[in-house]
Amino acid sequence: MTDFGIKEALQELDLKDINNGTSTGSNNFSNGEVLESYSPVDGKLIGKVKSTTKEDYEKVMEAATKAFLSFRDMPAPQRGEIVRQFGNKLREKKEALGKLVSYEMGKSYQEGLGEVQEMIDICDFAVGLSRQLNGQTIPSERPGHVMREQWHPIGVVGIISAFNFPVAVWAWNTSLAWICGDVCVWKGSEKAPLCTVACQNIIAEVIKENNLPEGISSIINGDYKVGEMMTSDTRIPLVSATGSTKMGRIVGATVAQRFGKSLLELGGNNAIIITPTADLKVVVPGAVFGAVGTCGQRCTSTRRLIIHESVYDKVRDAIVGAYGQIKIGNPLDESNHVGPLIDKDSVNTYLAAIEKAKSEGGNVLVEGGVLEGKGYESGCYVKPAIIEAENHFEIVQHETFAPILYLMKYSGEVENAIQQQNGVAQGLSSAIMTNELKEAEKFLSYAGSDCGIANVNIGTSGAEIGGAFGGEKETGGGRESGSDAWKVYMRRQTNTINYSDELPLAQGIKFDL
């Protein structure tokens, strides 16, 4: 049985000796307990890294805070040059890193390559942005005065990322933070630690080649206890955390308690509204990829289809038929559409959700279940399921990180569908399939979708880096990636300059001496 070039990929990423429990990579001082990484693809041990102790963490923070003092003095376009070089290194190692992402996390190889391409794209975006960190000039009410607004580096940025995008989300944050003059400390997911080490190895090459301080990029390894070191650390003014709503509540409260800033990207419960005029050629691939891509483990995965009753049967039959064509298996085999869930805990959560939906009155259209036999030895491969349900079901109201798609009807006008879509606690991504201009505009209006992302005639999954990514309500309110998301990594300063010979006070206040 072929390993699809995994050994070669590990070697190219400087992970060939990872089984000795030593975390390689610039500025990683981990000396704690050994953390083992098993692939959900075949259940095999990929490698081991050491977790970060409190003493290790202090060394990381010492290096990071020291590096910030010099890195912030580097002109922003020069920092952009560092990011450009990093992007080029990613181009060279795209196939190897994409394979590691696929093998360690379980998403298809094409999605793994796409994730690395996302890293490259955000590097390109950041390079251009490094010459556009613009403030503004503001008219003053006082003669002989001018007001300005400018942006300064914020300091050490702490990053906590999740297993489902083990490399791209880190790049979203670091690329922007670096061009802003910040340094970064990253706790990657303990479920994909080799991806974290691999990325650190790549940026370490750039840092070394440019004779820069190692502390510009640091990693720490371990579970939530390691993350707590960052969230409670007053030396870290910004913590960017991606994960569950439960995690976000803890991180947000802890960081706010010390008056720090948090950027939260949390859960989604995303719906596609399908109207009578929707084009099935667009609906089917958009809905199916949204529901089963990454085995339903994207925060933007499609969880609900809200279908007009007049086309319900037609849409239902088309979706069910498409599920019959889905190929499940080794994600490195490009003939397969869907790989495994991340681990057996996720499998158990998936099975429990299906049973919960049944107990609440859900009607199973496509049976779920765990796949067994040759090629499925890891026990993490499951069948994407479709269940007819109601929006008010308790299980529908919660996000299940697995390929379970709920179908439900709406009647009357599109406003009724929008009300159903908005009737959950999360507010990340949303979509409408329609050829009716009025319906599309209502969906995009202030009275329409309450999500941070609202799409027309595309699915809920697969955002481009050019727009700000994030959502409202229990999704956390954070924005990453494009648009003006860079501002969260900086501190704003308003300046007033008096170039006159007088000292007039604002609001016309008189204070004569």
C-alpha positions as CSV (number, residue, x, y, z in Angstrom):
1,M,0.0,0.0,0.0
2,T,1.4,3.4,-1.0
3,D,2.0,6.1,1.6
4,F,1.3,8.7,-1.1
5,G,4.7,10.3,-0.5
6,I,4.2,11.1,3.2
7,K,7.8,10.1,4.2
8,E,9.2,12.3,1.5
9,A,6.9,15.2,2.6
10,L,8.0,14.8,6.2
11,Q,11.7,14.9,5.2
12,E,11.2,18.0,3.0
13,L,9.5,19.7,6.0
14,D,12.4,18.8,8.2
15,L,10.3,16.4,10.3
16,K,12.2,13.3,9.5
17,D,13.4,12.8,13.1
18,I,10.2,13.9,14.7
19,N,9.6,10.5,16.4
20,N,12.3,11.2,19.0
21,G,10.0,13.6,20.7
22,T,12.0,16.7,20.0
23,S,10.2,19.7,18.6
24,T,12.4,21.2,16.0
25,G,12.0,24.7,14.8
26,S,13.2,28.2,15.6
27,N,12.6,29.4,19.1
28,N,10.7,26.4,20.5
29,F,11.9,25.5,24.0
30,S,9.4,22.7,24.8
31,N,10.7,20.1,27.3
32,G,7.4,18.8,28.8
33,E,5.5,15.6,28.3
34,V,5.6,13.9,24.9
35,L,2.6,14.6,22.7
36,E,1.9,11.9,20.1
37,S,0.2,12.6,16.7
38,Y,-1.7,9.8,15.1
39,S,-3.2,10.1,11.7
40,P,-6.9,9.7,11.3
41,V,-6.2,8.4,7.8
42,D,-4.7,5.1,8.9
43,G,-4.4,5.3,12.7
44,K,-0.6,5.3,12.5
45,L,1.8,7.3,14.6
46,I,3.2,10.2,12.6
47,G,5.5,11.7,15.2
48,K,6.0,13.1,18.6
49,V,6.6,16.6,20.0
50,K,7.1,17.8,23.5
51,S,4.6,20.0,25.3
52,T,5.5,23.4,26.7
53,T,6.1,23.8,30.4
54,K,5.7,27.0,32.4
55,E,9.5,27.4,32.3
56,D,9.6,26.8,28.6
57,Y,6.9,29.4,28.1
58,E,8.8,32.0,30.0
59,K,11.8,31.5,27.7
60,V,9.5,31.9,24.6
61,M,8.0,35.1,26.0
62,E,11.4,36.5,26.9
63,A,12.6,35.9,23.3
64,A,9.4,37.4,21.8
65,T,9.3,40.5,23.9
66,K,12.9,41.2,23.2
67,A,12.4,40.6,19.4
68,F,9.5,43.0,19.3
69,L,11.7,46.0,20.5
70,S,13.8,45.7,17.3
71,F,11.3,44.3,14.9
72,R,8.9,47.3,15.4
73,D,11.7,49.6,14.3
74,M,12.0,47.9,10.9
75,P,10.1,49.9,8.2
76,A,6.8,48.3,7.3
77,P,7.8,47.6,3.6
78,Q,10.9,45.8,4.9
79,R,8.8,43.7,7.1
80,G,6.6,43.0,4.0
81,E,9.8,41.7,2.3
82,I,10.1,39.1,5.0
83,V,6.5,38.0,4.5
84,R,7.2,37.9,0.7
85,Q,10.1,35.5,1.3
86,F,7.9,33.4,3.5
87,G,5.3,33.2,0.8
88,N,7.9,32.0,-1.7
89,K,9.1,29.3,0.8
90,L,5.5,28.2,1.0
91,R,5.3,28.0,-2.8
92,E,8.4,25.7,-2.8
93,K,6.9,23.4,-0.1
94,K,3.2,23.6,-1.1
95,E,2.9,20.0,-2.0
96,A,4.7,18.7,1.0
97,L,2.8,20.8,3.5
98,G,-0.5,20.1,1.8
99,K,0.2,16.4,2.2
100,L,1.0,16.8,5.8
101,V,-2.2,18.8,6.4
102,S,-4.2,16.1,4.7
103,Y,-2.5,13.2,6.5
104,E,-2.4,14.7,10.0
105,M,-5.9,16.4,9.9
106,G,-7.8,14.2,7.4
107,K,-9.0,16.6,4.8
108,S,-8.7,15.8,1.1
109,Y,-5.3,16.5,-0.5
110,Q,-6.9,19.0,-2.7
111,E,-8.2,20.9,0.3
112,G,-4.8,20.6,1.9
113,L,-3.2,22.2,-1.1
114,G,-5.9,24.8,-1.0
115,E,-5.1,25.6,2.6
116,V,-1.5,26.2,1.8
117,Q,-2.5,28.3,-1.2
118,E,-4.5,30.4,1.2
119,M,-1.3,31.0,3.2
120,I,0.4,32.1,0.0
121,D,-2.5,34.4,-0.9
122,I,-2.5,36.1,2.5
123,C,1.2,36.6,2.3
124,D,0.7,38.4,-1.1
125,F,-2.0,40.5,0.4
126,A,0.1,41.4,3.4
127,V,3.1,42.4,1.2
128,G,1.0,45.0,-0.6
129,L,-0.6,46.1,2.6
130,S,2.9,46.8,4.1
131,R,3.0,50.0,2.1
132,Q,-0.6,50.9,2.9
133,L,-0.9,51.0,6.7
134,N,-2.3,54.5,6.3
135,G,-3.7,56.8,8.9
136,Q,-5.7,59.9,8.0
137,T,-5.7,63.7,8.4
138,I,-8.7,65.1,10.3
139,P,-9.8,68.8,10.1
140,S,-9.4,70.6,13.4
141,E,-11.9,73.1,14.7
142,R,-9.0,75.3,15.9
143,P,-7.1,77.6,13.6
144,G,-3.4,76.7,13.2
145,H,-4.1,73.1,14.2
146,V,-4.2,69.8,12.4
147,M,-5.3,66.4,13.6
148,R,-3.8,63.1,12.5
149,E,-4.6,59.4,13.1
150,Q,-1.8,56.9,13.0
151,W,-1.3,53.2,13.8
152,H,1.5,51.6,15.8
153,P,2.5,48.0,16.4
154,I,0.6,46.4,19.4
155,G,3.3,44.0,20.6
156,V,3.3,40.3,21.1
157,V,0.3,38.6,19.5
158,G,-0.9,35.3,20.9
159,I,-2.5,32.9,18.4
160,I,-4.6,29.8,19.3
161,S,-5.7,27.8,16.3
162,A,-7.9,24.8,15.7
163,F,-7.2,21.4,14.1
164,N,-9.5,21.9,11.1
165,F,-7.3,24.6,9.5
166,P,-4.0,23.7,11.2
167,V,-1.9,26.1,9.1
168,A,-4.0,28.7,7.2
169,V,-5.5,30.5,10.2
170,W,-2.1,30.9,11.7
171,A,-0.9,32.5,8.5
172,W,-3.9,34.8,8.4
173,N,-2.8,36.2,11.7
174,T,0.9,36.1,11.4
175,S,1.2,37.6,8.0
176,L,-0.8,40.7,9.0
177,A,0.8,40.9,12.5
178,W,4.3,40.8,11.1
179,I,3.8,43.6,8.5
180,C,2.2,45.6,11.4
181,G,5.4,45.2,13.4
182,D,4.2,42.6,15.9
183,V,5.8,39.3,16.9
184,C,3.8,36.1,17.3
185,V,3.5,33.3,19.8
186,W,1.4,30.4,18.4
187,K,-0.3,27.5,20.1
188,G,-1.4,25.2,17.3
189,S,-3.9,22.5,17.8
190,E,-2.6,19.5,19.9
191,K,-4.5,17.4,17.4
192,A,-2.2,18.5,14.5
193,P,1.1,19.5,16.2
194,L,3.4,18.5,13.3
195,C,1.7,21.0,11.1
196,T,2.6,23.6,13.7
197,V,6.3,22.5,13.8
198,A,6.5,22.3,10.0
199,C,5.3,25.9,9.6
200,Q,7.7,27.1,12.3
201,N,10.5,25.3,10.4
202,I,9.6,27.2,7.2
203,I,9.5,30.7,8.8
204,A,12.7,29.8,10.7
205,E,14.6,29.5,7.4
206,V,13.5,33.0,6.4
207,I,14.3,34.5,9.8
208,K,17.8,32.9,9.8
209,E,18.5,34.0,6.2
210,N,17.7,37.6,7.1
211,N,19.6,37.6,10.4
212,L,16.5,38.5,12.4
213,P,15.7,37.7,16.0
214,E,14.2,34.2,16.4
215,G,11.5,35.6,18.7
216,I,9.6,37.1,15.8
217,S,7.9,33.7,15.5
218,S,7.6,31.2,18.3
219,I,5.5,28.1,19.0
220,I,4.2,26.5,22.1
221,N,2.7,23.0,22.2
222,G,0.1,21.3,24.3
223,D,-3.5,21.4,25.4
224,Y,-5.8,24.1,26.7
225,K,-3.5,24.5,29.8
226,V,-0.8,25.8,27.6
227,G,-3.2,28.2,26.0
228,E,-4.2,29.5,29.4
229,M,-0.6,30.8,29.8
230,M,-1.2,33.2,27.0
231,T,-4.7,34.3,27.8
232,S,-3.8,35.3,31.3
233,D,-0.4,37.0,30.3
234,T,-0.5,40.8,30.4
235,R,2.6,40.8,28.1
236,I,0.3,39.7,25.3
237,P,-2.1,42.6,24.4
238,L,-4.0,40.6,21.7
239,V,-5.0,37.0,21.7
240,S,-6.5,35.6,18.5
241,A,-8.4,32.4,19.2
242,T,-10.2,30.1,16.8
243,G,-12.3,27.2,18.1
244,S,-15.6,26.4,19.8
245,T,-18.0,28.9,21.3
246,K,-17.3,27.2,24.7
247,M,-13.6,27.9,24.3
248,G,-14.2,31.5,23.2
249,R,-16.3,32.3,26.2
250,I,-13.4,31.3,28.4
251,V,-10.7,33.1,26.4
252,G,-12.8,36.2,25.9
253,A,-13.6,36.6,29.6
254,T,-10.0,35.9,30.7
255,V,-8.4,38.4,28.3
256,A,-11.1,41.0,29.1
257,Q,-10.4,40.6,32.8
258,R,-6.9,42.0,32.2
259,F,-8.2,44.6,29.7
260,G,-6.5,42.8,26.8
261,K,-8.0,42.5,23.3
262,S,-9.3,39.3,21.8
263,L,-10.1,38.3,18.3
264,L,-12.5,35.4,18.4
265,E,-13.4,33.1,15.5
266,L,-15.9,30.6,16.9
267,G,-18.6,28.2,15.9
268,G,-21.0,28.4,13.0
269,N,-24.4,27.0,12.2
270,N,-24.6,27.9,8.6
271,A,-27.6,27.7,6.3
272,I,-28.4,27.9,2.6
273,I,-31.8,29.3,1.6
274,I,-33.0,27.7,-1.6
275,T,-35.8,29.7,-3.3
276,P,-38.2,28.6,-6.1
277,T,-36.0,30.2,-8.8
278,A,-32.7,28.6,-7.6
279,D,-30.6,26.9,-10.3
280,L,-30.0,23.2,-9.3
281,K,-26.7,23.2,-11.2
282,V,-25.5,25.7,-8.6
283,V,-27.4,24.4,-5.6
284,V,-26.2,20.8,-5.7
285,P,-22.4,21.3,-5.8
286,G,-22.6,24.3,-3.5
287,A,-24.7,22.5,-0.8
288,V,-22.9,19.1,-1.1
289,F,-19.3,20.5,-0.9
290,G,-20.4,22.8,1.9
291,A,-21.8,19.9,3.9
292,V,-19.2,17.2,3.3
293,G,-16.0,19.2,2.6
294,T,-13.4,18.6,5.3
295,C,-15.9,15.9,6.5
296,G,-18.1,18.7,7.8
297,Q,-15.4,20.1,10.1
298,R,-15.3,23.6,8.8
299,C,-16.7,26.5,10.8
300,T,-18.3,27.5,7.6
301,S,-19.7,24.0,6.8
302,T,-23.3,23.9,5.6
303,R,-25.4,22.5,8.4
304,R,-29.0,23.5,7.2
305,L,-30.8,23.7,3.9
306,I,-33.9,25.9,4.1
307,I,-35.9,25.0,1.0
308,H,-39.1,26.6,-0.3
309,E,-41.9,24.1,-0.1
310,S,-42.7,24.4,-3.9
311,V,-39.3,23.0,-4.8
312,Y,-38.6,21.0,-1.7
313,D,-39.1,17.5,-3.3
314,K,-37.0,18.3,-6.3
315,V,-34.1,19.8,-4.3
316,R,-34.3,17.0,-1.7
317,D,-34.1,14.3,-4.4
318,A,-31.2,16.0,-6.2
319,I,-29.2,16.3,-3.0
320,V,-29.8,12.8,-1.9
321,G,-28.8,11.6,-5.4
322,A,-25.6,13.5,-5.2
323,Y,-24.7,11.9,-1.9
324,G,-24.9,8.6,-3.6
325,Q,-21.9,9.6,-5.7
326,I,-19.6,10.6,-2.8
327,K,-16.5,8.6,-2.4
328,I,-15.1,8.2,1.1
329,G,-11.6,7.0,1.8
330,N,-7.9,8.0,2.1
331,P,-7.8,11.7,1.6
332,L,-4.5,11.5,-0.2
333,D,-6.1,9.5,-2.9
334,E,-7.5,12.3,-5.1
335,S,-10.3,10.0,-6.4
336,N,-12.0,10.3,-2.9
337,H,-14.2,13.3,-1.9
338,V,-14.3,12.8,1.8
339,G,-11.7,11.7,4.4
340,P,-12.0,10.9,8.0
341,L,-13.1,12.8,11.1
342,I,-10.2,14.0,13.2
343,D,-10.5,11.3,16.0
344,K,-12.8,8.8,17.6
345,D,-14.2,11.4,20.1
346,S,-15.5,13.3,17.0
347,V,-17.0,10.0,15.7
348,N,-18.9,9.5,19.0
349,T,-20.2,13.1,18.9
350,Y,-21.4,12.5,15.3
351,L,-23.2,9.3,16.2
352,A,-24.8,11.0,19.3
353,A,-26.0,13.9,17.2
354,I,-27.7,11.5,14.7
355,E,-29.5,9.7,17.5
356,K,-30.5,13.0,19.1
357,A,-32.0,14.2,15.8
358,K,-34.0,10.9,15.5
359,S,-35.3,11.2,19.1
360,E,-36.5,14.7,18.4
361,G,-38.5,13.5,15.4
362,G,-36.0,13.9,12.6
363,N,-36.5,11.7,9.5
364,V,-33.3,10.2,8.2
365,L,-32.9,10.4,4.4
366,V,-29.3,9.3,4.1
367,E,-28.2,7.0,6.8
368,G,-25.0,7.8,8.7
369,G,-22.7,5.4,10.4
370,V,-19.0,4.4,10.8
371,L,-17.3,2.7,7.9
372,E,-15.4,-0.5,8.6
373,G,-13.1,-2.8,6.7
374,K,-10.0,-2.4,4.5
375,G,-8.9,1.2,4.3
376,Y,-11.0,2.3,7.3
377,E,-8.9,0.8,10.0
378,S,-8.5,4.1,11.9
379,G,-12.2,4.0,12.9
380,C,-12.6,7.6,12.0
381,Y,-14.4,7.3,8.6
382,V,-18.1,8.1,8.7
383,K,-20.9,8.4,6.2
384,P,-22.3,11.9,5.5
385,A,-25.9,11.9,6.7
386,I,-29.0,13.8,5.7
387,I,-31.9,14.3,8.1
388,E,-35.2,16.1,7.7
389,A,-35.6,18.3,10.8
390,E,-37.1,21.4,12.2
391,N,-35.1,24.5,13.0
392,H,-36.2,24.5,16.7
393,F,-34.8,21.0,17.4
394,E,-32.2,21.3,20.1
395,I,-29.6,19.4,18.1
396,V,-30.2,21.6,15.1
397,Q,-29.6,24.7,17.3
398,H,-26.1,23.4,18.1
399,E,-23.1,23.0,15.9
400,T,-22.0,19.4,15.3
401,F,-18.5,19.3,13.8
402,A,-19.4,16.4,11.4
403,P,-21.0,15.8,8.0
404,I,-24.7,16.0,9.1
405,L,-27.0,18.1,6.9
406,Y,-30.5,19.1,8.1
407,L,-33.2,19.8,5.5
408,M,-36.2,21.9,6.4
409,K,-39.0,23.7,4.5
410,Y,-40.2,27.3,4.4
411,S,-43.4,28.7,2.9
412,G,-44.4,32.1,1.6
413,E,-41.9,34.9,1.1
414,V,-38.2,34.8,1.5
415,E,-38.4,36.8,4.8
416,N,-39.7,33.6,6.4
417,A,-36.6,31.7,5.3
418,I,-34.4,34.5,6.6
419,Q,-36.1,34.3,10.0
420,Q,-35.4,30.6,10.2
421,Q,-31.8,31.1,9.1
422,N,-31.2,33.8,11.7
423,G,-33.0,31.7,14.4
424,V,-29.8,30.2,15.8
425,A,-27.2,31.5,18.3
426,Q,-24.3,31.5,15.8
427,G,-23.8,34.0,13.0
428,L,-20.9,33.1,10.8
429,S,-21.7,32.2,7.2
430,S,-24.9,32.2,5.2
431,A,-26.1,31.9,1.6
432,I,-29.1,32.2,-0.7
433,M,-29.7,30.5,-4.0
434,T,-32.0,32.6,-6.1
435,N,-32.3,34.2,-9.5
436,E,-34.7,36.8,-8.2
437,L,-32.9,40.2,-7.6
438,K,-35.4,41.3,-4.9
439,E,-34.8,38.2,-2.9
440,A,-31.1,38.5,-3.1
441,E,-31.1,42.2,-2.0
442,K,-33.5,41.5,0.9
443,F,-31.1,38.7,2.0
444,L,-28.2,41.2,1.9
445,S,-30.0,44.1,3.5
446,Y,-29.8,45.2,7.2
447,A,-33.0,43.2,7.7
448,G,-31.6,40.1,6.0
449,S,-28.9,37.7,7.1
450,D,-27.4,38.4,10.5
451,C,-24.2,36.6,9.7
452,G,-20.7,38.1,9.1
453,I,-20.7,36.4,5.7
454,A,-23.7,36.5,3.3
455,N,-23.4,34.9,-0.2
456,V,-25.6,34.8,-3.2
457,N,-25.5,31.8,-5.5
458,I,-22.5,30.3,-3.9
459,G,-22.3,28.1,-0.8
460,T,-21.4,28.9,2.8
461,S,-17.9,27.4,2.6
462,G,-14.8,28.6,0.9
463,A,-14.1,32.3,1.7
464,E,-11.4,34.3,-0.2
465,I,-8.7,36.1,1.7
466,G,-9.6,39.5,0.3
467,G,-12.6,40.0,2.5
468,A,-12.7,40.2,6.2
469,F,-13.6,36.8,7.6
470,G,-15.7,36.3,10.8
471,G,-19.2,36.3,12.2
472,E,-21.6,37.8,14.8
473,K,-23.4,36.5,17.9
474,E,-21.8,33.4,19.4
475,T,-19.3,33.3,16.5
476,G,-17.5,36.0,18.5
477,G,-17.4,39.1,16.3
478,G,-13.8,38.9,15.2
479,R,-12.5,39.7,11.7
480,E,-9.4,38.2,10.2
481,S,-7.8,38.1,6.8
482,G,-8.7,40.8,4.3
483,S,-10.2,44.3,4.1
484,D,-9.2,46.3,7.1
485,A,-8.7,43.4,9.5
486,W,-5.1,44.5,9.9
487,K,-6.2,47.2,12.3
488,V,-6.8,44.8,15.2
489,Y,-3.1,44.0,15.2
490,M,-2.2,47.7,15.9
491,R,-3.0,50.4,18.3
492,R,-4.7,53.6,17.1
493,Q,-3.3,57.0,18.1
494,T,-4.9,60.4,17.5
495,N,-2.4,63.3,17.3
496,T,-3.2,67.1,17.4
497,I,-0.5,69.4,16.3
498,N,-0.5,73.2,17.0
499,Y,1.6,75.1,14.5
500,S,0.3,78.5,15.5
501,D,1.5,81.1,18.0
502,E,-1.7,80.8,20.1
503,L,-3.2,78.2,22.3
504,P,-6.9,78.1,21.6
505,L,-8.8,75.4,23.6
506,A,-11.3,73.0,22.1
507,Q,-15.0,73.7,22.3
508,G,-14.2,77.4,22.6
509,I,-13.3,77.1,26.3
510,K,-11.7,80.3,27.8
511,F,-8.9,79.9,30.3
512,D,-7.1,83.3,30.5
513,L,-4.1,83.7,32.8
